[in-house]
Amino acid sequence: MGGAQEKRPRPAKVKNKNPNEIQITAEQILREAKERQESVPRPPKQRIADSEELAEYRGRKRKSFEDAIRRNRHQMTNWLKYATWEDSQNELERARSVFERAITVDHRHVPIWVRYAEMEMKNKMVNHARNVWDRAVTILPRVSQFWYKFAYMEEMLG
Protein backbone atom coordinates (compact mmCIF):
# COMPACT_ATOMS: atom_id res chain seq x y z
CA MET A 1 0.00 0.00 0.00
CA GLY A 2 2.63 2.51 -0.94
CA GLY A 3 4.31 4.53 1.82
CA ALA A 4 1.21 5.19 3.89
CA GLN A 5 1.14 3.25 7.14
CA GLU A 6 -2.18 1.96 8.41
CA LYS A 7 -2.94 2.88 12.00
CA ARG A 8 -3.99 -0.15 13.97
CA PRO A 9 -5.16 -0.09 17.54
CA ARG A 10 -2.73 -1.48 20.06
CA PRO A 11 -3.67 -4.81 21.55
CA ALA A 12 -4.71 -4.57 25.20
CA LYS A 13 -2.02 -5.61 27.66
CA VAL A 14 -2.92 -8.62 29.73
CA LYS A 15 -1.82 -8.09 33.31
CA ASN A 16 -2.71 -11.44 34.83
CA LYS A 17 -1.78 -14.36 32.59
CA ASN A 18 -2.71 -17.09 35.10
CA PRO A 19 -5.68 -19.32 34.20
CA ASN A 20 -8.93 -18.65 36.01
CA GLU A 21 -10.09 -21.22 38.57
CA ILE A 22 -13.41 -21.62 36.78
CA GLN A 23 -13.06 -22.36 33.06
CA ILE A 24 -16.00 -21.49 30.79
CA THR A 25 -16.51 -23.15 27.42
CA ALA A 26 -17.89 -21.45 24.35
CA GLU A 27 -20.92 -23.72 24.61
CA GLN A 28 -21.66 -22.42 28.13
CA ILE A 29 -21.35 -18.82 26.96
CA LEU A 30 -23.77 -19.44 24.10
CA ARG A 31 -26.23 -21.26 26.37
CA GLU A 32 -26.17 -18.37 28.87
CA ALA A 33 -26.67 -15.82 26.10
CA LYS A 34 -29.65 -17.79 24.80
CA GLU A 35 -31.18 -18.00 28.29
CA ARG A 36 -30.78 -14.27 28.87
CA GLN A 37 -32.12 -13.34 25.46
CA GLU A 38 -35.47 -11.62 25.66
CA SER A 39 -38.12 -13.02 23.42
CA VAL A 40 -39.66 -10.59 20.97
CA PRO A 41 -43.44 -10.63 21.33
CA ARG A 42 -45.19 -11.78 18.18
CA PRO A 43 -47.87 -9.58 16.72
CA PRO A 44 -51.37 -10.82 17.50
CA LYS A 45 -53.11 -12.90 14.89
CA GLN A 46 -55.57 -10.81 12.97
CA ARG A 47 -59.19 -11.83 13.20
CA ILE A 48 -61.10 -11.15 10.01
CA ALA A 49 -64.78 -10.53 10.62
CA ASP A 50 -66.29 -9.99 7.18
CA SER A 51 -65.53 -10.13 3.48
CA GLU A 52 -64.69 -6.43 3.38
CA GLU A 53 -61.93 -6.90 5.95
CA LEU A 54 -60.70 -9.96 4.09
CA ALA A 55 -60.47 -8.00 0.86
CA GLU A 56 -58.59 -5.21 2.65
CA TYR A 57 -56.18 -7.70 4.25
CA ARG A 58 -55.52 -9.41 0.91
CA GLY A 59 -54.92 -6.05 -0.75
CA ARG A 60 -52.36 -5.07 1.90
CA LYS A 61 -50.57 -8.41 1.61
CA ARG A 62 -50.48 -8.23 -2.20
CA LYS A 63 -49.12 -4.70 -2.05
CA SER A 64 -46.34 -5.78 0.33
CA PHE A 65 -45.43 -8.73 -1.94
CA GLU A 66 -45.46 -6.54 -5.04
CA ASP A 67 -43.29 -3.94 -3.28
CA ALA A 68 -40.78 -6.62 -2.30
CA ILE A 69 -40.67 -7.85 -5.90
CA ARG A 70 -40.32 -4.31 -7.21
CA ARG A 71 -37.34 -3.72 -4.89
CA ASN A 72 -35.54 -6.84 -6.11
CA ARG A 73 -37.03 -8.57 -9.13
CA HIS A 74 -34.42 -11.31 -9.19
CA GLN A 75 -34.95 -12.43 -5.57
CA MET A 76 -36.81 -15.63 -6.40
CA THR A 77 -37.80 -16.36 -2.79
CA ASN A 78 -40.09 -13.32 -2.91
CA TRP A 79 -41.84 -14.78 -5.94
CA LEU A 80 -42.18 -18.18 -4.24
CA LYS A 81 -43.59 -16.67 -1.05
CA TYR A 82 -46.07 -14.60 -3.02
CA ALA A 83 -47.28 -17.52 -5.13
CA THR A 84 -47.51 -19.79 -2.08
CA TRP A 85 -49.54 -17.18 -0.23
CA GLU A 86 -51.93 -16.78 -3.18
CA ASP A 87 -52.34 -20.57 -3.26
CA SER A 88 -53.06 -20.59 0.49
CA GLN A 89 -55.83 -18.05 -0.18
CA ASN A 90 -57.32 -20.45 -2.78
CA GLU A 91 -56.61 -17.89 -5.49
CA LEU A 92 -55.32 -20.37 -8.06
CA GLU A 93 -55.47 -18.00 -11.02
CA ARG A 94 -53.48 -15.37 -9.15
CA ALA A 95 -50.94 -17.96 -8.00
CA ARG A 96 -50.51 -19.11 -11.61
CA SER A 97 -50.03 -15.51 -12.68
CA VAL A 98 -47.30 -15.01 -10.05
CA PHE A 99 -45.52 -18.22 -11.11
CA GLU A 100 -45.70 -17.24 -14.79
CA ARG A 101 -44.29 -13.79 -14.03
CA ALA A 102 -41.49 -15.40 -11.99
CA ILE A 103 -40.65 -17.73 -14.88
CA THR A 104 -40.31 -14.74 -17.22
CA VAL A 105 -37.81 -13.23 -14.76
CA ASP A 106 -35.66 -16.38 -14.43
CA HIS A 107 -36.72 -19.47 -16.37
CA ARG A 108 -33.65 -21.40 -15.16
CA HIS A 109 -34.70 -21.32 -11.49
CA VAL A 110 -35.58 -24.98 -10.84
CA PRO A 111 -37.54 -24.52 -7.56
CA ILE A 112 -40.01 -22.18 -9.28
CA TRP A 113 -40.92 -24.87 -11.82
CA VAL A 114 -41.12 -27.59 -9.17
CA ARG A 115 -43.32 -25.58 -6.80
CA TYR A 116 -45.53 -24.45 -9.69
CA ALA A 117 -46.18 -28.01 -10.86
CA GLU A 118 -46.61 -29.27 -7.29
CA MET A 119 -49.18 -26.55 -6.62
CA GLU A 120 -51.12 -27.68 -9.68
CA MET A 121 -50.98 -31.32 -8.58
CA LYS A 122 -52.01 -30.44 -5.01
CA ASN A 123 -55.08 -28.70 -6.39
CA LYS A 124 -55.82 -31.71 -8.65
CA MET A 125 -55.24 -29.74 -11.83
CA VAL A 126 -53.60 -32.62 -13.69
CA ASN A 127 -53.59 -31.07 -17.16
CA HIS A 128 -52.12 -27.83 -15.84
CA ALA A 129 -49.42 -29.83 -14.02
CA ARG A 130 -48.66 -31.79 -17.21
CA ASN A 131 -48.37 -28.51 -19.09
CA VAL A 132 -45.93 -27.10 -16.50
CA TRP A 133 -43.78 -30.27 -16.49
CA ASP A 134 -43.80 -30.39 -20.28
CA ARG A 135 -42.65 -26.77 -20.52
CA ALA A 136 -40.02 -27.37 -17.83
CA VAL A 137 -38.46 -30.38 -19.57
CA THR A 138 -38.59 -28.58 -22.91
CA ILE A 139 -36.84 -25.46 -21.61
CA LEU A 140 -34.42 -27.25 -19.24
CA PRO A 141 -34.01 -30.79 -20.64
CA ARG A 142 -30.91 -31.58 -18.57
CA VAL A 143 -32.57 -31.11 -15.18
CA SER A 144 -33.22 -34.71 -14.21
CA GLN A 145 -35.44 -33.71 -11.27
CA PHE A 146 -38.10 -32.53 -13.75
CA TRP A 147 -38.06 -35.83 -15.61
CA TYR A 148 -38.29 -37.86 -12.40
CA LYS A 149 -41.16 -35.84 -10.99
CA PHE A 150 -42.99 -35.79 -14.31
CA ALA A 151 -42.66 -39.58 -14.67
CA TYR A 152 -43.68 -40.11 -11.04
CA MET A 153 -46.80 -38.01 -11.53
CA GLU A 154 -47.76 -39.98 -14.62
CA GLU A 155 -47.17 -43.28 -12.80
CA MET A 156 -49.38 -42.16 -9.92
CA LEU A 157 -52.15 -41.28 -12.34
CA GLY A 158 -51.95 -44.68 -13.98
N, C-alpha and C positions, 0 to 999 in steps of 0.2 A: 504494500500500500504506500509506495513512495516514501517520503521522509517524515510524513506525519505520524506521530505516535498516538495510539489509542489510549485514552485514559480508562483504566480499569479500577474498580474499587478494591481496596486492600482487603485481603481475607481477615476475618476477625481472629484475634489471638486467643488461643485456648489457654486458660490459666491452670486449670486442674485437669491433668491428662489421665488420672486414675479412673478405672471403671466404676460405675455406680453399683451400689449393692443390689438394687432391683433393676434387672434388665427387662426392657419392653421390646416386644417384637413388632414388626410392621403390621402384622395381623391384628394384634391387640389395639394398636393405634387406630386402625381402620374400623374395628368393631366399636371402640369408644366413640369415634366420630359419628358413626351411623346411629348409635344409641342417643347421642346428644342432638342429632339433627331434628329440627322441628318439621313436622309434617305440614305441608301447604294444604289448607282446606280446599276441597274441590267445590266448584260452583254447584249450586243445587240443580237437580234435574228439573227441566222445564215441563210444566204440566200444560198441555194444550187442550183448551176447553171446546173450541168450535172450529169449523172449517175455515173461518176467516183468520183465526190465529195460526192455523196450520199453514195456510197459504203465505202468511207473513213470515213465519219461521222458515219455510222452504225458500222464499225469496231472499232472506238474509243469508242463508247457508249458500245458496247458489252464487250470490254476489261475492261472498268471501272466497269461494272456490275459483270463480272467474278472476278475481283480483290476484289470487296466488298464481294462477296460470299466466296472467298478463305480466306479472313481475318476472317470472322465469318460465318461458314457454317450454324449454327443454328439460325441465325437472319432471321426469315421467311419474314420480311418486304422486305428485299433485293430480295428474290426470287419473291415475289409478284410484286415489282416494275419492275423487269427484264421481267417477263412474260407479264405484262401489256404493257410495252414498245414494246415488240416484236409483241403483238397483234395490237398495234397502228400503227405499220409499215406494217401491213397486212402480217406478216410472221407467219402464223398459225402453220406450222410444228415446227418452232423454239419455239413458245410460248408453244406448247404441250410438247416439249422436256424439257423446263424449268420447267413446272408444274410437269412433271413426275420425274425429278431429285429432286425437292422440296419434293415430296411425299416420295421418298426413304429416305430423310433426317429425316422427321418427318411426319409420316402418320396420327398422331392424331391431327394435326393442322387443325381445322375445316375451317377457312377462305380460306385455299389453295384449298380444295375440292370445296367449294362454288364458288369461283372466277373461278376455272377451268371449272366447269359445266356451269356457266353463260357465260363465254367466248364462249364456244361451242354453246350455245343457241343463243347468239347474232349474231354469224356468220352462223346461220341456219344449224348447223351440228347436227341434232336431234339424229342420232344414236350414235355419239360420246358423246353427252350429256347424253343419256341413259346409255351408258357404264360407264361414270364417276359416275353418281348417283348410279348405281348398285354396282360398286366397293365400293363407299363410304358407302352405307348402309350395305354392307357385312362386311367391315372391322370395321366400327363403328356403330353397329346396335342400340345403345342407344341414338344416337344424333337425336333428333326428328326433328331438322331443316332440315336434309337431307330428311327425309320421307315427310315432308310438301312440300318442294320445288320439290321433285321428283313427288309427286302426282299432284301438281299444274301444272307442266309442261305437264304431261300426260292429264290433264283435258283441258288445253289450246289447245292441239293438237287434241283433240276430241276422 
